[in-house]
Amino acid sequence: MTQDIVIKRDAFKAYDIRGRVPDELNEEVTYRIGWAFVDLFKAKTVVVGRDVRLSSESLTKALIEGFTDRGCHVIDIGLCGTEMVYFATSHLGVDGGIMVTASHNPMDYNGLKLVRKESRPISGDTGLRELEDRVVTGDFSREKSAGIAKGTVEQYDIMKEYVQHLLTYVDAAVLKPLKIVVNAGNGCAGPALDALEKVLPFEFIKVYHEPDGTFPHGIPNPLLVENREATAKAVRESGADFGIAWDGDFDRCFLFDEQGKFIEGYYIVGCLAEAFLRRYAGAKIIHDPRLTWNTIELVKEAGGIPVLCKTGHAFIKERMRQEDAIYGGEMSAHHYFRDFAYCDSGMIPWLLVAENISVSGRSLSQLVGARMEKFPVSGEINRRVKDAQMVVAEIEKQFVAPGAAVDYTDGLSVDYDDWRFNLRMSNTEPLIRLNVESRGDTSLMEKKTAELLAAIEKLG
């Protein structure tokens, strides 16, 4: 690797590393990241995995070279999902792990997600800023590694152990032969589903199943409405019990009911909380502030303790450890599990839903339909503004009236008796994100959403 290259800071975000290839992220940068990771975290052994993007293989090769040039042993688990790096890091008891992935970002992007021992996240306040400084300003000349024995690389297939762990979350004996549409979006989920198919009674209807870094059907991002129809159509045409779609590195899954209707992640949080509380009476459940009423009510009715936490994987994971929470869920379809090293998984959630359907004999629409009616939501609405901080402050002045409960855990949360909203600034873009819900009154929710959006647009 060369020493006289200018390294940009643009790719170093709040929670991970993401940027355009090659101007923001390239082999030189990932080489330095591997090198600096060893020095900063005193790593002797690390896990490395990658997604299917066309640039991932060369970036991973350079990353591994950075590790080994500093004497670090690398366990290369190859093409995988981000959660498989999390699992391998904790399961194998190593010093850290890095997943090379850009998940659902555009074609010309790539990135890295990093964890320390026990799969603890590395983010802005837990080492990522220090790593950034070393990568940008450090001395990476070959002479610096003189006298250090080069590290070794081990190819390791973690799939069998990973699948065995996934099966501990459900009782395989009660699972029915459900028909399930699975849409990997040509990302990395396909091989994991193939491994699960061998040990589960489900019939998978496979859509865009094969990993393909050219993404012939578009970037795998089920949050985009235009990307949902392929899954929904397959559910309707096959008569499936439900459908699932994943993002590129499958750390999030998105569910569709038996009619092909997309289910907001918010309602799945409550569903999974109930499932865990049936097994762990009185357990703590972590949730984010954006949408809350459904989760709080279900958790309390099931005898659990709801705990509010700031949005973001680093905050959720840390709070789960502090509270010894069994499960944490965000409305964005990130679901976290204590026994999965407090990390997020896109496979565990749908397995729990499949078990619930099998045991209850109820369809997915029956499991969540009443909750959707009881707490209708706007869905997250993003608006680009010039001064996000000013907009949030002005919205508070305009929409906080006597009788409102105000919370600042993450942005601005305002609760009235019959409706509430959360407005927060993006960590990485000049955007604000709005979520509105009501108590069983869809027209009120829609009215208040329109009022808030009109005020935001006037201020923006």
HELIX and SHEET records of a PDB file:
HELIX    1   1 GLU A   27  PHE A   41  1                                  15    
HELIX    2   2 SER A   56  ASP A   69  1                                  14    
HELIX    3   3 THR A   82  HIS A   91  1                                  10    
HELIX    4   4 LYS A  117  SER A  119  5                                   3    
HELIX    5   5 GLY A  124  LEU A  128  3                                   5    
HELIX    6   6 ARG A  129  THR A  137  1                                   9    
HELIX    7   7 ARG A  142  SER A  145  5                                   4    
HELIX    8   8 MET A  159  LEU A  166  1                                   8    
HELIX    9   9 LEU A  167  TYR A  169  5                                   3    
HELIX   10  10 ALA A  172  VAL A  174  5                                   3    
HELIX   11  11 ALA A  189  GLU A  197  1                                   9    
HELIX   12  12 VAL A  225  ASN A  227  5                                   3    
HELIX   13  13 GLU A  229  SER A  238  1                                  10    
HELIX   14  14 GLY A  265  ARG A  279  1                                  15    
HELIX   15  15 TRP A  293  GLU A  301  1                                   9    
HELIX   16  16 HIS A  313  GLU A  323  1                                  11    
HELIX   17  17 ARG A  338  PHE A  340  5                                   3    
HELIX   18  18 ILE A  348  SER A  360  1                                  13    
HELIX   19  19 LEU A  364  LYS A  374  1                                  11    
HELIX   20  20 ALA A  388  PHE A  399  1                                  12    
HELIX   21  21 THR A  442  LEU A  459  1                                  18    
SHEET    1   A 6 ILE A  17  ARG A  20  0                                        
SHEET    2   A 6 TYR A 109  ARG A 116 -1                                        
SHEET    3   A 6 GLY A  96  VAL A 100 -1                                        
SHEET    4   A 6 THR A  45  ARG A  50  1                                        
SHEET    5   A 6 HIS A  73  LEU A  79  1                                        
SHEET    6   A 6 VAL A 153  GLN A 155  1                                        
SHEET    1   B 5 GLU A 203  VAL A 207  0                                        
SHEET    2   B 5 LYS A 179  ASN A 183  1                                        
SHEET    3   B 5 PHE A 242  TRP A 246  1                                        
SHEET    4   B 5 CYS A 253  PHE A 256 -1                                        
SHEET    5   B 5 PHE A 262  ILE A 263 -1                                        
SHEET    1   C 5 ILE A 305  LEU A 308  0                                        
SHEET    2   C 5 LYS A 284  HIS A 287  1                                        
SHEET    3   C 5 TYR A 327  GLY A 329  1                                        
SHEET    4   C 5 HIS A 335  PHE A 337 -1                                        
SHEET    5   C 5 CYS A 343  ASP A 344 -1                                        
SHEET    1   D 5 ILE A 381  ARG A 384  0                                        
SHEET    2   D 5 LEU A 431  SER A 438 -1                                        
SHEET    3   D 5 TRP A 419  MET A 425 -1                                        
SHEET    4   D 5 LEU A 412  ASP A 415 -1                                        
SHEET    5   D 5 ALA A 405  ASP A 407 -1                                        
END                                                                             
